[in-house]
């Protein structure tokens, strides 16, 4: 592995432990689809269990760091300017239906700036990560955003609202997992991504992965943490995409 910081190493180890639980529980989902109680409660328990593992593991050596998490909310410790931002399973609806497209997302924010991002796809065994001024990687290979500039050749991603609004104007996908959408912009699979009223824990890790891969992302600090309008893309199409969205 390329040279990484102790904090990123800690994040990767925590996610590896959490991935084992996710993979095991995902294997049970098919059996639960036919059970009377249904899989929804099961998935909620998985979500909470994964979050607990991540919080416990990250707290072992960084006892003073605070947390912003999907399930628990904000946990303040001694360091109130340093936050782990966690989404234990981004793409729970996919998980619930046995669709293997979801991810663990963890970011480290210091003084309101995201300095490390990690997105782990436990099923496909893909680990996307980035540290400030150190580039973006997938499984130890350097990644870059795409260099497409022709809209007709570009593939964008959004949520269902975005797809409904702009489907005739853009080639769009709605995959149900914002974290992986952003990671895919970072490695050039998607060319752009936009989503209104999204949560910080869905986009924090992806933001730095895209920026360190040479892409552009708007300033998410201008929004409340649960109502972020995010815009991200390769530098050739970013402004054009934002203009299209503004003009809609």
Backbone bond lengths (Angstrom), bond angles and torsions (degrees), N, CA, C in turn:
res aa  C-N    CA-C-N  psi(-1)  N-CA   C-N-CA  omega(-1)  CA-C   N-CA-C  phi
1 X - - - 1.469 - - 1.531 109.79 -
2 X 1.354 114.55 142.44 1.464 117.60 177.38 1.533 109.44 -62.67
3 X 1.307 116.47 164.92 1.458 121.05 -175.93 1.535 110.96 -62.66
4 X 1.330 115.99 120.65 1.466 120.01 179.71 1.522 109.71 -126.71
5 X 1.311 115.35 159.31 1.463 120.99 -177.67 1.537 110.28 -76.36
6 X 1.339 116.70 159.86 1.472 119.98 175.18 1.530 112.45 -57.72
7 X 1.339 116.63 -35.45 1.467 119.15 179.45 1.529 111.85 -64.78
8 X 1.330 116.76 -43.62 1.465 119.54 178.86 1.534 110.20 -66.57
9 X 1.303 115.78 -39.66 1.470 120.20 177.52 1.534 110.62 -58.62
10 X 1.328 115.55 -42.97 1.468 121.59 177.94 1.533 110.34 -62.06
11 X 1.332 116.97 -42.73 1.466 122.12 179.39 1.531 111.21 -62.22
12 X 1.327 115.80 -43.65 1.473 120.37 -179.42 1.532 110.61 -63.85
13 X 1.317 116.18 -44.88 1.478 120.58 179.55 1.540 110.94 -61.51
14 X 1.339 116.04 -42.38 1.476 120.43 179.21 1.526 110.35 -62.48
15 X 1.337 116.16 -42.55 1.472 120.46 -179.60 1.527 112.08 -69.02
16 X 1.327 116.68 -33.87 1.473 119.65 177.19 1.524 110.37 -62.48
17 X 1.330 115.70 -41.65 1.465 120.34 178.67 1.530 110.25 -65.45
18 X 1.324 116.28 -44.74 1.468 121.39 -179.70 1.530 111.67 -65.49
19 X 1.335 116.70 -35.55 1.474 121.44 -178.90 1.521 111.94 -60.01
20 X 1.336 116.08 -35.54 1.477 119.60 -179.96 1.523 110.72 -61.29
21 X 1.326 116.44 -41.47 1.476 121.53 178.33 1.526 109.92 -65.85
22 X 1.327 116.47 -45.20 1.467 120.50 -179.22 1.526 110.81 -61.09
23 X 1.324 116.84 -47.81 1.465 120.36 -178.09 1.529 111.27 -62.28
24 X 1.326 115.73 -40.88 1.466 119.67 179.92 1.532 110.28 -64.73
25 X 1.348 115.90 -47.05 1.463 119.84 -178.08 1.530 111.79 -67.87
26 X 1.327 116.37 -36.00 1.466 119.82 178.71 1.533 110.35 -61.71
27 X 1.318 115.47 -34.55 1.468 120.69 177.04 1.523 113.19 -64.67
28 X 1.335 115.91 -22.98 1.475 120.78 179.97 1.525 113.00 -86.48
29 X 1.323 116.27 -17.73 1.466 120.24 -172.60 1.534 112.12 -56.65
30 X 1.323 117.25 -43.39 1.464 119.85 -177.82 1.527 111.22 -58.78
31 X 1.331 117.28 -40.12 1.468 120.42 178.54 1.529 110.38 -64.21
32 X 1.339 115.47 -36.06 1.464 119.61 -176.50 1.527 112.91 -75.83
33 X 1.333 117.17 -20.57 1.466 119.32 -178.39 1.530 110.55 -59.40
34 X 1.337 116.97 -27.37 1.464 119.71 -178.08 1.534 112.23 -99.08
35 X 1.337 116.64 -6.20 1.466 119.78 -178.83 1.529 110.10 -75.99
36 X 1.344 115.54 150.78 1.473 119.74 -177.42 1.521 112.33 -64.67
37 X 1.313 115.71 -40.62 1.464 118.77 -176.71 1.530 110.71 -67.54
38 X 1.311 116.30 -27.60 1.464 119.70 178.95 1.516 112.40 80.61
39 X 1.321 115.73 162.83 1.475 120.48 -172.06 1.525 116.33 -84.18
40 X 1.344 117.77 -7.39 1.470 118.68 -172.02 1.539 112.55 -60.77
41 X 1.333 116.52 -46.89 1.471 120.10 179.67 1.520 110.64 -62.26
42 X 1.312 114.84 -38.19 1.464 121.64 -179.54 1.537 110.46 -60.86
43 X 1.340 115.50 -45.05 1.471 120.56 -179.40 1.523 110.77 -65.66
44 X 1.342 116.87 -40.13 1.471 120.85 177.37 1.527 109.86 -59.78
45 X 1.335 115.86 -41.68 1.476 119.70 178.48 1.528 110.76 -64.84
46 X 1.327 117.15 -40.66 1.473 121.18 178.05 1.523 109.62 -60.86
47 X 1.318 116.46 -47.79 1.466 123.18 178.90 1.540 110.19 -52.97
48 X 1.329 115.40 -50.22 1.471 120.30 -177.64 1.526 111.62 -67.78
49 X 1.321 115.87 -38.20 1.468 119.56 -179.29 1.535 110.42 -66.68
50 X 1.330 115.63 -42.07 1.474 120.46 179.25 1.525 109.72 -63.94
51 X 1.342 116.56 -43.44 1.466 119.50 178.75 1.523 111.38 -60.55
52 X 1.323 116.23 -41.72 1.471 120.42 179.88 1.531 111.02 -62.47
53 X 1.325 116.11 -43.63 1.477 120.00 178.11 1.530 109.82 -58.72
54 X 1.336 116.47 -47.05 1.473 120.83 -178.47 1.527 111.28 -62.19
55 X 1.337 116.60 -45.47 1.471 119.67 179.95 1.529 110.31 -63.55
56 X 1.328 116.82 -45.04 1.478 120.77 -179.48 1.525 111.50 -61.87
57 X 1.326 115.93 -46.10 1.470 120.14 -177.16 1.536 111.46 -66.95
58 X 1.329 116.19 -44.12 1.472 119.95 -178.30 1.532 111.54 -69.49
59 X 1.333 116.26 -27.23 1.475 120.39 -179.18 1.525 112.94 -79.94
60 X 1.330 117.23 -15.68 1.468 120.15 -175.46 1.526 112.41 -58.21
61 X 1.317 115.72 -46.21 1.474 118.54 -178.45 1.529 112.83 -107.95
62 X 1.343 116.55 -13.32 1.472 120.66 179.45 1.527 108.40 -121.78
63 X 1.311 115.46 69.41 1.466 120.68 -173.09 1.535 113.60 -65.63
64 X 1.339 117.22 -24.63 1.467 120.01 -173.37 1.528 114.65 -94.12
65 X 1.348 117.19 -8.92 1.462 119.23 -178.31 1.526 110.06 -71.32
66 X 1.324 116.56 144.87 1.465 121.65 177.59 1.536 110.06 -90.28
67 X 1.338 115.86 173.32 1.464 121.21 -177.02 1.525 111.17 -133.51
68 X 1.340 115.25 143.63 1.459 121.99 163.35 1.527 104.91 -123.28
69 X 1.336 116.67 116.87 1.463 119.69 -175.52 1.515 111.07 -130.92
70 X 1.335 114.68 158.32 1.461 119.37 -178.79 1.527 111.37 -66.66
71 X 1.317 116.66 -46.90 1.466 120.35 -173.34 1.531 113.18 -79.74
72 X 1.331 116.65 -43.53 1.472 120.67 -171.91 1.522 113.17 -94.12
73 X 1.320 117.13 -24.63 1.464 119.98 -175.90 1.525 110.33 92.31
74 X 1.329 116.85 -143.29 1.470 121.35 -177.61 1.525 110.64 -95.20
75 X 1.326 115.56 127.29 1.473 121.74 175.19 1.519 107.45 -116.43
76 X 1.312 116.45 111.19 1.466 119.46 -177.56 1.525 110.91 -92.77
77 X 1.319 115.38 128.57 1.462 122.23 172.80 1.530 108.58 -115.23
78 X 1.338 116.98 -164.77 1.478 119.44 -176.12 1.525 112.58 -58.29
79 X 1.346 117.04 -44.00 1.466 120.18 179.02 1.526 109.40 -84.45
80 X 1.314 115.87 100.23 1.467 119.81 -177.58 1.530 112.43 -91.01
81 X 1.332 116.85 1.88 1.470 120.76 176.15 1.522 111.35 -107.74
82 X 1.335 115.85 -2.13 1.467 120.13 179.80 1.524 108.80 -121.22
83 X 1.348 115.94 121.09 1.464 121.11 -176.58 1.522 112.03 -127.21
84 X 1.328 115.33 135.17 1.462 120.38 160.93 1.535 105.24 -84.42
85 X 1.326 117.62 129.74 1.465 121.69 178.10 1.535 107.43 -112.41
86 X 1.339 115.41 118.22 1.467 119.90 -167.85 1.526 113.22 -125.07
87 X 1.331 115.37 131.07 1.462 121.38 164.51 1.532 106.23 -119.74
88 X 1.350 117.64 106.88 1.466 119.65 -172.99 1.523 114.07 -63.20
89 X 1.351 116.68 -43.34 1.467 120.24 172.91 1.522 107.40 -138.41
90 X 1.327 116.66 105.50 1.457 119.86 173.80 1.524 106.41 -91.60
91 X 1.325 116.22 118.67 1.464 120.80 -174.01 1.521 110.82 108.55
92 X 1.344 116.12 36.30 1.479 119.49 -176.86 1.528 112.23 -63.33
93 X 1.336 117.92 -31.91 1.473 119.17 178.63 1.525 110.30 -64.39
94 X 1.338 116.81 -41.04 1.467 119.88 174.77 1.529 110.18 -59.95
95 X 1.319 115.71 -48.42 1.477 122.10 178.92 1.536 109.81 -53.96
96 X 1.324 114.58 -47.63 1.464 122.17 -177.15 1.530 112.32 -58.36
97 X 1.332 115.49 -35.28 1.465 120.15 -177.43 1.528 112.97 -95.79
98 X 1.321 116.16 9.02 1.464 119.24 178.49 1.516 114.02 75.36
99 X 1.350 115.87 21.25 1.475 120.12 178.29 1.531 108.27 -93.09
100 X 1.323 118.34 121.13 1.472 120.71 -173.06 1.525 114.06 -79.75
101 X 1.325 116.18 58.76 1.470 120.03 179.50 1.522 108.83 -141.63
102 X 1.326 115.68 89.83 1.467 122.93 -179.91 1.523 107.13 -159.76
103 X 1.323 116.77 168.62 1.469 118.96 -174.18 1.516 112.06 -153.64
104 X 1.327 115.01 158.66 1.469 122.62 167.71 1.528 105.84 -94.44
105 X 1.328 115.91 134.13 1.463 119.54 179.21 1.529 109.64 -125.85
106 X 1.337 115.89 124.95 1.468 121.32 179.09 1.531 108.89 -134.25
107 X 1.325 115.83 132.55 1.471 120.21 176.54 1.520 109.33 -131.61
108 X 1.320 115.42 156.18 1.467 121.06 173.94 1.521 107.85 -115.40
109 X 1.330 115.19 123.37 1.468 121.21 -179.41 1.524 109.50 -115.57
110 X 1.333 115.67 126.35 1.464 120.97 177.87 1.526 108.15 -121.99
111 X 1.341 115.57 124.50 1.475 120.46 -177.22 1.528 112.33 48.97
112 X 1.312 115.79 49.36 1.475 124.05 176.84 1.523 113.93 67.67
113 X 1.319 117.73 8.74 1.469 120.13 177.39 1.526 109.06 -114.21
114 X 1.337 115.90 129.07 1.464 119.44 177.61 1.531 108.33 -78.36
115 X 1.332 116.00 122.95 1.470 120.29 -175.09 1.529 112.49 -111.39
116 X 1.329 117.43 -19.93 1.468 121.13 175.97 1.526 108.56 -140.98
117 X 1.334 116.38 139.72 1.460 121.26 174.18 1.511 110.28 -134.16
118 X 1.330 115.52 141.02 1.466 121.38 -179.97 1.527 108.65 -140.76
119 X 1.324 115.88 125.50 1.468 121.29 176.25 1.529 107.32 -125.75
120 X 1.330 115.22 121.21 1.464 120.36 -175.96 1.523 109.69 -115.20
121 X 1.338 115.62 122.23 1.460 121.68 173.04 1.525 106.80 -98.53
122 X 1.354 116.94 99.61 1.473 119.21 -171.48 1.523 113.72 -69.15
123 X 1.323 117.47 -27.17 1.467 120.37 -177.34 1.531 111.05 -77.96
124 X 1.340 115.85 -44.11 1.471 119.11 -177.63 1.531 112.40 -90.01
125 X 1.321 115.42 0.56 1.466 120.13 179.05 1.517 112.85 58.27
126 X 1.328 116.50 41.81 1.463 120.67 177.29 1.522 109.25 -113.92
127 X 1.320 115.35 128.84 1.468 121.50 179.08 1.525 107.97 -119.56
128 X 1.327 115.18 114.65 1.467 121.36 177.63 1.529 107.74 -102.43
129 X 1.329 117.40 134.87 1.466 118.34 178.80 1.521 111.60 -153.90
130 X 1.320 114.16 156.42 1.461 120.65 178.57 1.515 109.86 -153.82
131 X 1.334 115.28 144.92 1.467 121.90 171.09 1.515 107.73 -123.70
132 X 1.301 116.10 148.46 1.466 120.98 -178.37 1.530 110.68 -53.96
133 X 1.311 115.93 129.56 1.473 124.44 178.97 1.526 114.30 63.28
134 X 1.340 116.76 20.57 1.467 118.89 -178.25 1.524 113.37 -128.91
135 X 1.357 116.45 8.65 1.466 119.20 177.78 1.515 113.90 82.81
136 X 1.343 114.81 172.45 1.462 122.34 179.34 1.522 110.34 -117.41
137 X 1.317 115.08 148.52 1.459 120.35 -173.91 1.515 112.04 -140.46
138 X 1.336 115.12 153.32 1.453 121.52 165.19 1.522 106.03 -124.69
139 X 1.330 116.03 122.48 1.476 121.07 179.33 1.533 112.17 44.00
140 X 1.321 116.21 45.46 1.462 122.16 175.60 1.535 115.11 79.66
141 X 1.344 118.32 1.20 1.472 120.48 175.93 1.523 108.93 -105.87
142 X 1.309 115.36 134.40 1.470 121.15 -178.24 1.536 110.41 -62.93
143 X 1.318 117.34 140.03 1.465 120.66 177.42 1.525 111.07 -123.11
144 X 1.341 114.53 154.22 1.458 122.39 176.60 1.515 108.98 -135.57
145 X 1.335 115.83 152.23 1.461 119.28 173.74 1.524 108.59 -67.91
146 X 1.338 116.80 164.91 1.465 120.70 179.05 1.528 110.02 -68.32
147 X 1.325 116.01 166.51 1.477 118.00 176.59 1.528 111.37 -117.57
148 X 1.315 116.34 20.68 1.473 119.81 179.50 1.529 110.29 -67.07
149 X 1.318 116.09 145.95 1.465 119.66 178.09 1.524 111.27 -128.88
150 X 1.331 117.66 -11.66 1.451 122.37 179.47 1.531 109.07 -90.41
151 X 1.328 115.71 118.24 1.473 120.68 -176.24 1.523 112.75 -54.85
152 X 1.341 116.40 -38.51 1.469 119.83 -176.82 1.517 112.51 -64.71
153 X 1.317 116.50 -23.37 1.469 119.66 -179.74 1.527 111.98 -92.68
154 X 1.339 117.01 -7.40 1.468 120.70 -173.98 1.523 112.36 -88.07
155 X 1.325 114.30 151.77 1.459 121.62 174.75 1.527 108.00 -120.57
156 X 1.323 115.71 124.30 1.459 121.85 -177.41 1.523 110.05 -112.03
157 X 1.333 114.64 162.31 1.456 119.39 176.12 1.521 109.95 -133.00
158 X 1.337 115.39 148.53 1.455 121.34 178.39 1.529 108.25 -157.87
159 X 1.333 115.69 -169.87 1.463 119.74 172.01 1.530 108.52 -92.71
160 X 1.341 117.26 -176.23 1.472 119.23 -175.19 1.528 112.04 -63.45
161 X 1.355 117.88 -34.03 1.472 120.05 177.81 1.523 111.11 -62.07
162 X 1.330 114.77 -45.55 1.462 119.90 179.87 1.520 112.05 -63.10
163 X 1.329 115.95 -39.95 1.462 120.62 -179.99 1.531 110.13 -65.46
164 X 1.335 115.91 -42.46 1.478 119.97 179.82 1.522 111.22 -61.57
165 X 1.340 115.18 -45.54 1.467 120.09 -175.37 1.519 112.05 -68.71
166 X 1.328 116.60 -45.30 1.465 119.47 -168.22 1.521 114.75 -112.38
167 X 1.337 115.88 10.57 1.463 118.48 -175.99 1.532 113.54 -55.83
168 X 1.356 118.71 -42.02 1.472 117.07 -179.74 1.531 112.86 -70.06
169 X 1.336 116.44 -21.26 1.473 119.51 -173.48 1.530 113.62 -96.08
170 X 1.329 116.59 -25.28 1.470 120.21 -176.77 1.523 109.88 -133.57
171 X 1.309 115.87 151.07 1.465 120.36 173.97 1.531 107.20 -80.68
172 X 1.343 116.23 108.14 1.468 120.33 -166.69 1.520 114.59 -122.85
173 X 1.329 114.59 150.28 1.465 122.89 173.66 1.527 109.03 -127.65
174 X 1.331 115.70 148.26 1.465 121.75 170.56 1.528 106.32 -126.48
175 X 1.321 116.63 99.64 1.473 120.44 -172.42 1.527 113.34 -90.82
176 X 1.347 116.70 -14.89 1.455 119.71 -178.94 1.514 114.74 83.61
177 X 1.336 117.24 10.80 1.474 119.89 178.19 1.525 109.38 -144.23
178 X 1.331 115.93 97.92 1.471 121.49 -176.43 1.523 112.01 -61.01
179 X 1.330 116.90 -40.76 1.473 120.31 -177.79 1.525 110.53 -58.98
180 X 1.328 116.75 -46.57 1.474 119.16 -179.81 1.525 111.15 -71.05
181 X 1.336 117.56 -33.34 1.470 119.46 175.05 1.529 110.20 -56.37
182 X 1.326 115.93 -46.46 1.464 120.76 -179.08 1.525 110.87 -67.37
183 X 1.327 116.45 -41.68 1.475 119.81 177.22 1.525 110.09 -60.51
184 X 1.338 115.94 -36.69 1.466 120.61 -179.26 1.529 111.60 -70.92
185 X 1.332 117.64 -31.19 1.467 119.84 172.33 1.538 108.04 -65.01
186 X 1.336 115.74 -42.01 1.464 120.72 -179.74 1.518 113.94 -59.06
187 X 1.336 116.44 -34.29 1.477 118.25 -177.80 1.524 112.45 -103.83
188 X 1.348 116.45 9.21 1.466 119.97 172.54 1.513 115.80 86.38
189 X 1.320 119.05 5.20 1.474 120.02 176.95 1.530 110.27 -72.24
190 X 1.331 115.97 -42.60 1.465 122.00 169.60 1.524 107.56 -106.08
191 X 1.332 115.56 154.57 1.471 120.26 179.88 1.524 112.47 -98.84
192 X 1.338 116.14 -24.16 1.456 119.83 179.58 1.512 111.38 -158.42
193 X 1.328 114.96 161.15 1.469 121.35 -179.90 1.519 109.43 -146.96
194 X 1.324 116.43 139.62 1.470 120.34 174.32 1.521 109.01 -146.88
195 X 1.313 115.51 149.50 1.462 121.03 -176.81 1.525 107.19 -165.01
196 X 1.327 116.87 131.82 1.467 120.80 178.31 1.523 110.54 -99.42
197 X 1.326 115.21 149.17 1.479 122.97 174.97 1.536 112.41 56.04
198 X 1.319 115.77 47.71 1.467 120.78 179.10 1.532 109.27 -103.21
199 X 1.323 116.76 162.57 1.470 121.61 -176.63 1.525 112.71 -89.89
200 X 1.318 115.36 151.36 1.469 121.11 179.75 1.521 112.04 -55.84
201 X 1.346 117.09 -42.59 1.481 119.08 -175.86 1.522 112.88 -67.47
202 X 1.354 117.40 -17.79 1.467 120.08 177.05 1.531 111.90 -78.27
203 X 1.348 116.71 -26.75 1.472 119.75 -168.28 1.531 115.43 -120.86
204 X 1.330 117.28 -11.03 1.476 120.02 -172.85 1.529 112.49 -58.94
205 X 1.326 116.77 -50.06 1.474 119.97 -178.07 1.525 110.87 -67.44
206 X 1.334 116.12 -40.68 1.460 120.08 -178.46 1.508 113.45 -63.83
207 X 1.329 116.63 -33.46 1.470 121.10 -179.36 1.523 111.49 -57.00
208 X 1.335 116.44 -51.16 1.474 118.43 -176.87 1.530 111.51 -73.30
209 X 1.329 116.86 -30.17 1.473 119.47 177.47 1.531 109.71 -62.88
210 X 1.338 116.61 -42.42 1.470 119.92 178.78 1.524 111.17 -68.12
211 X 1.330 116.76 -45.88 1.473 119.93 -178.04 1.525 111.49 -62.31
212 X 1.321 116.44 -42.82 1.472 119.62 -179.34 1.535 112.06 -73.09
213 X 1.343 115.56 -14.42 1.472 120.10 176.16 1.528 110.80 -94.22
214 X 1.344 116.46 8.43 1.464 120.78 176.08 1.512 115.08 94.00
215 X 1.343 116.78 8.60 1.460 120.28 -179.45 1.520 113.00 -93.23
216 X 1.331 115.05 179.47 1.465 120.93 179.97 1.528 109.96 -120.00
217 X 1.341 115.02 139.80 1.465 121.52 176.58 1.527 107.51 -136.72
218 X 1.325 116.84 141.44 1.468 119.23 178.45 1.533 111.11 -70.70
219 X 1.320 116.20 169.75 1.472 121.20 -177.55 1.533 110.28 -79.05
220 X 1.330 116.25 103.00 1.467 119.57 -176.27 1.536 112.29 -77.20
221 X 1.336 117.12 -10.43 1.472 119.84 177.32 1.529 112.42 -70.61
222 X 1.332 116.20 -10.71 1.472 119.82 179.21 1.528 112.76 -78.63
223 X 1.325 116.48 -1.30 1.469 120.66 -174.82 1.517 111.01 -121.66
224 X 1.349 116.20 162.28 1.467 120.87 169.73 1.519 107.61 -68.33
225 X 1.342 115.90 151.60 1.474 117.82 -171.52 1.533 114.09 -66.25
226 X 1.335 117.13 -16.42 1.467 118.54 178.71 1.529 112.56 -110.41
227 X 1.351 116.36 13.31 1.468 119.92 -179.37 1.527 110.61 -142.60
228 X 1.309 116.43 51.44 1.462 121.29 -176.18 1.534 110.42 -87.69
229 X 1.338 116.05 129.93 1.469 120.95 170.62 1.531 106.20 -97.74
230 X 1.314 115.90 103.87 1.471 118.65 -175.02 1.528 111.30 -99.82
231 X 1.328 114.90 142.52 1.460 123.41 175.75 1.533 106.96 -132.76
232 X 1.313 117.15 127.96 1.465 120.02 -178.31 1.521 109.68 -147.80
233 X 1.329 115.68 144.42 1.461 117.91 178.78 1.516 112.37 -175.17
234 X 1.318 115.03 175.19 1.463 117.62 173.92 1.532 107.97 -70.17
235 X 1.339 118.24 155.58 1.473 119.61 -172.28 1.529 114.15 -65.28
236 X 1.332 117.10 -20.34 1.464 119.74 -179.23 1.525 112.95 -75.65
237 X 1.326 116.53 -29.64 1.472 118.40 -175.72 1.534 112.81 -114.86
238 X 1.314 117.63 -7.14 1.470 120.44 -174.69 1.533 112.57 -54.32
239 X 1.345 116.66 -54.32 1.482 120.19 -176.88 1.525 110.71 -62.93
240 X 1.330 116.57 -40.02 1.483 120.69 -179.95 1.526 109.86 -63.41
241 X 1.321 116.32 -41.80 1.464 121.38 179.89 1.529 110.92 -63.81
242 X 1.345 116.34 -45.91 1.465 121.33 179.85 1.530 109.95 -61.61
243 X 1.329 116.54 -41.48 1.466 121.64 -179.99 1.530 110.38 -62.25
244 X 1.328 115.58 -43.79 1.471 120.86 178.33 1.530 110.71 -60.05
245 X 1.327 115.91 -42.77 1.465 120.75 -179.46 1.535 110.82 -68.08
246 X 1.329 115.48 -40.32 1.473 119.92 179.80 1.527 111.20 -65.78
247 X 1.327 116.11 -33.98 1.462 120.69 -176.42 1.517 113.18 -82.13
248 X 1.325 116.28 -9.39 1.472 117.39 -175.23 1.518 110.64 -71.43
